[in-house]
Amino acid sequence: MKKVEAMIRSERMPVVKEKLRQMKIGGMTISTVSGWSKQRELHLQWRGQPVAYDLLPRVKFEIVLPDDQVDKVVHAVIESARTGEHGDGVIFVSTIEQAFNIATLDKDEKVVV
């Protein structure tokens, strides 16, 4: 099993969520987060005054799924979240050693399928 974590632009969340729903992904967690990357700051103007935001709002998707679905999900997130501009986001894939469903007592792959 793998965990896919994707931090993307907030405005792309509905598109990514719908794409994953169409793929019949069993479940996901979506959180509102903030942070910075290489860009460090976003410079805008508010009432004619320059304003620098150093923590940018993002949406974080967390999806645990079988190994054979990882490439399809990563590709779908990239396609639906990408604008081609700096700050589109980042995806991390990590290994999940064990998973348990508290209600059904299912274990590992049965939890995410």
N, C-alpha and C positions, 0 to 999 in steps of 0.2 A: 504494500500500500504506500501511497505517496500523498503528501500534503502540498497543494499548490496555493501559494500566497501571492496575490496580485494587488499592488498599490497603483491605482489609476486616478485620472482626473475625475473629479466629482460629477461633472456634467456627462461623462461617458457611462456612468453606472447603469442607467436604464437600458442602454443598448447591450451592454455586456450581460446584464442579468437576463434579458429576454433571449439572447443567444444561448446562454447556458440552460435556460428553461426549455427551449426548443430541442436541445440535445438530450433532454430528460436526465439531467444530472440529479442524483438522488437528494442532495442537500448541500447547503452552503451557509456560511456565516458572512454577513456584510457589516462592516463597522466604519464609522466616520473617524478618520485619523488625521494627523497633521505632522509635517516634518519637512526636511530639506534634503537636497541631494547636491549634485555638482553646481546647480544653478544658484544655490544659497539664498538669494533674495529675489523678490518680484517687485519691481519699481512701477508704481502707478501714481496717479494724481487724484486727490480728493479735495474738492473745493479750491482747485487751483494750486494746491500745495503738494509737493512731492511726498509720497509715503512709501516706505519700504516694508514689505512683509517678509519676515525670515522663516516663518512656519507656514507652509502652504497647505490648504485643505486637500485631502485625498480620501478616497474610499478604498477600503481593504476587503478583498474577497478571500475567504479561507475555504478550501474545498479539499476534502479527503476522498480519494478514489483509488480503484484498482490500478495497478501499474500499466495495464494495456490501454487505459483511457487518458493517460497523462498528456501524450503528444497532441491528441485531438483537442483537449481542453486548453492547453497552452496556446495552440494555434488559433483557436476560436477567440480567446481573450485578446491576443495580439491583433487579430483582424478587426475586432469590434471596438477596441480601445484606442487604436493608433490614429493619431491625427497627422503624424509626420513632423511634429514640432517638438522642441525640447520640453521635457517635463511630462511626456505621455505616461510614464510610469515604469514599474519594474515588476518582474515575476521571479519568485523563488520556488524551487521544488526541493522538498526534503523527504526523507524516509520516515514512515511511521512504523514503530516496532509492534505496537499492540493497540487495539481499539475494543471498547466494550460498550454494549447498549445496556443501560441501567435497567430499563423496564423489561426487556425480553431476555436478558442475559446472553444475547448473541455476542460472538467474539470475532474480531479481525474482519475479514472480507465480508462476512454476513452483515456487519454493521453498516457498511457503505453501499451495498448493492440493493 
